[in-house]
Amino acid sequence: RKIASQGDVAMFGTAESAVTVAMAPILESEHIPNITSGQSTQLIAEHSPYLFLNGPTGLTYDSTLANYLVKTKGYQKIAMLTNNDSYGAGEQSAFTTSLKSLGLTPVAAKVVPADQTNMTPELQSIKAANPQVLFIGAEEAQSGLTVKQARALGMTAVIAEGAPAGTPLYTSTAGVSDADGTIVSSPYLGNTASAAAEKFASAYTTAYGSAPELHGAKAYDGAEVMIAALKACNACTGLDLANAIRAVHYDGLLGNFAYNSTGVGIFATAIGIITDGTIKPVA
Protein backbone atom coordinates (compact mmCIF):
# COMPACT_ATOMS: atom_id res chain seq x y z
CA ARG A 1 0.00 0.00 0.00
CA LYS A 2 2.87 2.35 0.78
CA ILE A 3 4.49 1.62 -2.58
CA ALA A 4 1.23 2.46 -4.33
CA SER A 5 0.61 5.60 -2.27
CA GLN A 6 4.02 7.11 -2.94
CA GLY A 7 3.71 6.82 -6.71
CA ASP A 8 6.24 4.09 -7.40
CA VAL A 9 5.77 2.54 -10.86
CA ALA A 10 7.53 -0.79 -10.22
CA MET A 11 8.87 -2.94 -7.40
CA PHE A 12 12.12 -4.86 -7.49
CA GLY A 13 11.51 -7.67 -4.99
CA THR A 14 10.75 -9.18 -2.71
CA ALA A 15 13.38 -11.79 -1.96
CA GLU A 16 10.98 -14.38 -0.53
CA SER A 17 8.02 -16.23 -2.00
CA ALA A 18 5.63 -15.89 0.94
CA VAL A 19 5.99 -12.11 1.13
CA THR A 20 5.62 -11.74 -2.63
CA VAL A 21 2.47 -13.89 -2.69
CA ALA A 22 0.96 -11.70 0.03
CA MET A 23 1.79 -8.51 -1.89
CA ALA A 24 0.77 -9.74 -5.35
CA PRO A 25 -2.98 -8.94 -5.21
CA ILE A 26 -2.32 -5.37 -4.06
CA LEU A 27 0.36 -4.76 -6.68
CA GLU A 28 -1.94 -6.18 -9.35
CA SER A 29 -4.86 -3.98 -8.30
CA GLU A 30 -2.54 -0.95 -8.38
CA HIS A 31 -1.02 -1.97 -11.75
CA ILE A 32 2.53 -2.10 -10.39
CA PRO A 33 4.88 -4.68 -11.99
CA ASN A 34 7.37 -6.46 -9.75
CA ILE A 35 10.30 -8.81 -10.28
CA THR A 36 10.84 -11.23 -7.41
CA SER A 37 13.59 -13.60 -6.33
CA GLY A 38 10.97 -16.01 -5.00
CA GLN A 39 10.61 -19.38 -6.72
CA SER A 40 7.50 -21.02 -5.22
CA THR A 41 4.93 -22.27 -7.70
CA GLN A 42 2.41 -20.32 -5.61
CA LEU A 43 3.74 -17.24 -7.38
CA ILE A 44 2.58 -18.36 -10.81
CA ALA A 45 -0.67 -19.61 -9.28
CA GLU A 46 -1.47 -15.94 -8.62
CA HIS A 47 -1.99 -15.50 -12.39
CA SER A 48 -0.96 -11.86 -12.10
CA PRO A 49 0.18 -10.18 -15.32
CA TYR A 50 2.32 -7.89 -13.14
CA LEU A 51 4.38 -10.58 -11.37
CA PHE A 52 7.72 -11.81 -12.76
CA LEU A 53 10.40 -14.18 -11.44
CA ASN A 54 14.10 -13.48 -11.87
CA GLY A 55 14.90 -17.19 -11.80
CA PRO A 56 13.31 -20.61 -12.36
CA THR A 57 10.47 -22.00 -10.26
CA GLY A 58 11.12 -24.58 -7.58
CA LEU A 59 9.65 -27.22 -9.87
CA THR A 60 12.40 -26.57 -12.41
CA TYR A 61 15.10 -26.85 -9.74
CA ASP A 62 13.61 -30.06 -8.36
CA SER A 63 12.70 -31.85 -11.58
CA THR A 64 16.27 -31.32 -12.84
CA LEU A 65 17.61 -32.64 -9.55
CA ALA A 66 15.28 -35.65 -9.44
CA ASN A 67 16.12 -36.61 -13.02
CA TYR A 68 19.84 -36.49 -12.25
CA LEU A 69 19.51 -38.51 -9.04
CA VAL A 70 17.26 -41.20 -10.52
CA LYS A 71 18.08 -41.39 -14.22
CA THR A 72 21.77 -40.50 -14.18
CA LYS A 73 22.91 -41.85 -10.80
CA GLY A 74 20.35 -44.63 -10.42
CA TYR A 75 19.27 -43.85 -6.85
CA GLN A 76 15.98 -45.41 -5.78
CA LYS A 77 15.78 -44.82 -2.02
CA ILE A 78 15.30 -41.08 -1.51
CA ALA A 79 14.18 -39.40 1.73
CA MET A 80 13.01 -35.83 2.25
CA LEU A 81 13.23 -33.23 5.02
CA THR A 82 11.49 -29.93 4.34
CA ASN A 83 10.24 -27.06 6.46
CA ASN A 84 6.72 -25.65 6.67
CA ASP A 85 7.17 -22.12 5.35
CA SER A 86 6.25 -21.08 1.80
CA TYR A 87 9.61 -22.10 0.36
CA GLY A 88 9.72 -25.45 2.14
CA ALA A 89 6.13 -26.30 1.28
CA GLY A 90 6.84 -25.49 -2.35
CA GLU A 91 9.92 -27.71 -2.31
CA GLN A 92 8.02 -30.55 -0.65
CA SER A 93 5.35 -30.41 -3.34
CA ALA A 94 7.73 -29.92 -6.28
CA PHE A 95 10.18 -32.66 -5.36
CA THR A 96 7.45 -35.15 -4.47
CA THR A 97 5.80 -34.44 -7.84
CA SER A 98 9.14 -34.86 -9.61
CA LEU A 99 9.79 -38.22 -7.93
CA LYS A 100 6.26 -39.39 -8.70
CA SER A 101 6.79 -38.67 -12.38
CA LEU A 102 9.77 -41.03 -12.19
CA GLY A 103 7.75 -43.75 -10.48
CA LEU A 104 9.21 -43.22 -7.00
CA THR A 105 7.80 -42.44 -3.55
CA PRO A 106 10.08 -41.10 -0.79
CA VAL A 107 11.16 -43.79 1.69
CA ALA A 108 10.69 -41.16 4.42
CA ALA A 109 9.39 -37.58 4.44
CA LYS A 110 9.56 -35.26 7.42
CA VAL A 111 8.39 -31.65 7.79
CA VAL A 112 9.82 -29.34 10.48
CA PRO A 113 8.97 -25.77 11.55
CA ALA A 114 11.02 -23.14 9.73
CA ASP A 115 12.57 -21.95 13.00
CA GLN A 116 13.53 -25.39 14.29
CA THR A 117 17.26 -25.77 14.93
CA ASN A 118 17.42 -29.36 16.17
CA MET A 119 16.41 -31.77 13.44
CA THR A 120 17.86 -34.83 15.22
CA PRO A 121 14.52 -36.56 16.02
CA GLU A 122 13.36 -36.32 12.41
CA LEU A 123 16.78 -37.35 11.11
CA GLN A 124 16.82 -40.42 13.34
CA SER A 125 13.53 -41.51 11.81
CA ILE A 126 14.86 -40.87 8.32
CA LYS A 127 18.06 -42.76 9.08
CA ALA A 128 16.01 -45.83 10.02
CA ALA A 129 14.72 -45.93 6.42
CA ASN A 130 18.34 -46.23 5.19
CA PRO A 131 18.02 -43.78 2.27
CA GLN A 132 20.67 -43.41 -0.41
CA VAL A 133 19.81 -39.72 -0.78
CA LEU A 134 18.48 -37.06 1.59
CA PHE A 135 16.72 -34.20 -0.18
CA ILE A 136 16.46 -31.01 1.88
CA GLY A 137 13.92 -28.26 1.24
CA ALA A 138 14.75 -25.43 3.65
CA GLU A 139 16.60 -22.14 3.70
CA GLU A 140 20.41 -21.94 3.89
CA ALA A 141 21.07 -21.97 7.64
CA GLN A 142 18.50 -24.64 8.49
CA SER A 143 19.75 -26.78 5.60
CA GLY A 144 23.32 -26.48 6.84
CA LEU A 145 22.29 -27.43 10.38
CA THR A 146 20.38 -30.42 9.02
CA VAL A 147 23.44 -31.71 7.20
CA LYS A 148 25.71 -31.14 10.19
CA GLN A 149 23.32 -33.06 12.44
CA ALA A 150 22.78 -35.84 9.90
CA ARG A 151 26.51 -36.48 9.66
CA ALA A 152 26.81 -36.42 13.47
CA LEU A 153 24.24 -39.23 13.53
CA GLY A 154 26.35 -41.24 11.14
CA MET A 155 24.10 -40.77 8.10
CA THR A 156 26.01 -41.41 4.90
CA ALA A 157 23.23 -40.54 2.46
CA VAL A 158 24.09 -38.20 -0.39
CA ILE A 159 22.69 -34.71 0.29
CA ALA A 160 20.71 -33.11 -2.54
CA GLU A 161 19.09 -29.68 -2.67
CA GLY A 162 18.19 -26.72 -4.82
CA ALA A 163 19.24 -23.08 -4.55
CA PRO A 164 20.08 -22.80 -0.80
CA ALA A 165 22.84 -25.44 -0.99
CA GLY A 166 24.63 -23.34 -3.59
CA THR A 167 25.37 -20.53 -1.13
CA PRO A 168 28.34 -19.88 1.18
CA LEU A 169 25.99 -19.74 4.21
CA TYR A 170 24.94 -23.34 3.63
CA THR A 171 28.54 -24.53 3.43
CA SER A 172 29.74 -22.50 6.40
CA THR A 173 26.83 -23.69 8.57
CA ALA A 174 27.22 -27.35 7.63
CA GLY A 175 31.01 -27.19 7.67
CA VAL A 176 33.12 -27.74 4.58
CA SER A 177 33.69 -31.44 5.21
CA ASP A 178 30.01 -32.19 5.89
CA ALA A 179 28.85 -30.14 2.90
CA ASP A 180 31.24 -31.96 0.57
CA GLY A 181 29.46 -34.13 -1.97
CA THR A 182 26.20 -32.18 -1.83
CA ILE A 183 24.44 -32.32 -5.20
CA VAL A 184 23.05 -28.91 -6.14
CA SER A 185 20.51 -27.89 -8.76
CA SER A 186 20.97 -24.24 -9.72
CA PRO A 187 20.99 -21.91 -12.73
CA TYR A 188 24.17 -20.30 -11.32
CA LEU A 189 26.92 -22.76 -10.42
CA GLY A 190 29.42 -20.33 -8.97
CA ASN A 191 31.54 -17.43 -10.09
CA THR A 192 33.80 -19.41 -12.43
CA ALA A 193 31.06 -21.25 -14.33
CA SER A 194 31.30 -18.89 -17.32
CA ALA A 195 33.16 -15.85 -18.61
CA ALA A 196 30.12 -13.70 -17.81
CA ALA A 197 30.05 -15.03 -14.23
CA GLU A 198 33.76 -14.29 -13.79
CA LYS A 199 33.32 -10.71 -15.04
CA PHE A 200 30.30 -10.16 -12.79
CA ALA A 201 32.08 -11.64 -9.76
CA SER A 202 35.13 -9.46 -10.30
CA ALA A 203 33.08 -6.26 -10.52
CA TYR A 204 30.88 -7.27 -7.57
CA THR A 205 33.88 -8.08 -5.37
CA THR A 206 35.53 -4.78 -6.26
CA ALA A 207 32.38 -2.88 -5.39
CA TYR A 208 31.36 -4.68 -2.20
CA GLY A 209 34.45 -6.41 -0.86
CA SER A 210 32.98 -9.92 -0.98
CA ALA A 211 32.20 -12.45 -3.67
CA PRO A 212 28.64 -12.83 -5.00
CA GLU A 213 26.56 -16.00 -5.13
CA LEU A 214 23.25 -17.08 -6.68
CA HIS A 215 21.10 -14.45 -4.98
CA GLY A 216 23.33 -11.61 -6.18
CA ALA A 217 23.34 -13.00 -9.71
CA LYS A 218 19.55 -13.33 -9.70
CA ALA A 219 19.15 -9.76 -8.48
CA TYR A 220 21.55 -8.47 -11.12
CA ASP A 221 19.67 -10.25 -13.90
CA GLY A 222 16.33 -9.02 -12.59
CA ALA A 223 17.57 -5.44 -12.50
CA GLU A 224 18.92 -5.70 -16.03
CA VAL A 225 15.56 -6.99 -17.26
CA MET A 226 13.70 -4.14 -15.55
CA ILE A 227 16.12 -1.53 -16.94
CA ALA A 228 15.85 -2.98 -20.45
CA ALA A 229 12.05 -2.84 -20.26
CA LEU A 230 12.01 0.75 -19.02
CA LYS A 231 14.35 1.81 -21.82
CA ALA A 232 12.38 -0.06 -24.48
CA CYS A 233 9.06 1.54 -23.58
CA ASN A 234 10.44 5.00 -22.75
CA ALA A 235 9.78 4.74 -19.00
CA CYS A 236 6.18 3.57 -19.39
CA THR A 237 4.05 2.40 -16.44
CA GLY A 238 1.30 -0.05 -15.53
CA LEU A 239 0.35 -2.79 -17.95
CA ASP A 240 2.53 -1.21 -20.65
CA LEU A 241 5.58 -1.72 -18.44
CA ALA A 242 4.49 -5.27 -17.60
CA ASN A 243 4.17 -6.03 -21.30
CA ALA A 244 7.58 -4.45 -21.94
CA ILE A 245 9.13 -6.75 -19.30
CA ARG A 246 7.46 -9.72 -20.97
CA ALA A 247 8.93 -8.65 -24.31
CA VAL A 248 12.52 -8.53 -23.02
CA HIS A 249 14.89 -11.21 -24.30
CA TYR A 250 18.03 -11.05 -22.21
CA ASP A 251 21.13 -13.26 -22.08
CA GLY A 252 21.81 -13.18 -18.36
CA LEU A 253 24.00 -14.82 -15.75
CA LEU A 254 21.29 -17.41 -15.06
CA GLY A 255 20.50 -18.09 -18.71
CA ASN A 256 18.39 -16.69 -21.52
CA PHE A 257 15.39 -14.77 -20.20
CA ALA A 258 12.19 -14.96 -22.26
CA TYR A 259 9.04 -14.46 -20.17
CA ASN A 260 5.83 -16.37 -20.80
CA SER A 261 2.32 -15.45 -19.68
CA THR A 262 2.91 -16.90 -16.18
CA GLY A 263 5.78 -14.52 -15.42
CA VAL A 264 8.50 -17.16 -15.68
CA GLY A 265 11.50 -16.32 -17.86
CA ILE A 266 14.10 -19.00 -17.04
CA PHE A 267 13.27 -22.66 -17.53
CA ALA A 268 16.45 -24.61 -16.78
CA THR A 269 18.99 -25.31 -14.06
CA ALA A 270 22.25 -27.25 -14.09
CA ILE A 271 23.75 -29.78 -11.69
CA GLY A 272 26.84 -29.16 -9.58
CA ILE A 273 28.59 -30.95 -6.73
CA ILE A 274 30.18 -29.21 -3.76
CA THR A 275 33.86 -30.13 -3.54
CA ASP A 276 36.15 -28.58 -0.92
CA GLY A 277 33.55 -25.91 -0.27
CA THR A 278 33.09 -24.89 -3.92
CA ILE A 279 30.45 -25.91 -6.46
CA LYS A 280 31.88 -27.78 -9.42
CA PRO A 281 29.61 -28.19 -12.48
CA VAL A 282 28.95 -31.77 -13.47
CA ALA A 283 30.49 -32.49 -16.86
Secondary structure, DSSP 8 states (H G I E B T S, - for coil): -HHHHTT---EE--SSHHHHHHHHHHHHHTT--EEE----HHHHHT--TTEEESS--HHHHHHHHHHIIIIIS----EEEEEESSHHHHHHHHHHHHHHHHTT---SEEEEE-TT----HHHHHHHHHT--SEEEEES-HHHHHHHHHHHHHTT---EEEESGGGGSHHHHHHH-HHHHTT-EEEES---TTSSHHHHHHHHHHHHHHSS---HHHHHHHHHHHHHHHHHHHTTS--HHHHHHHHHH-EEE-SSSEEE--TTS------EEEEEETTEEEE--
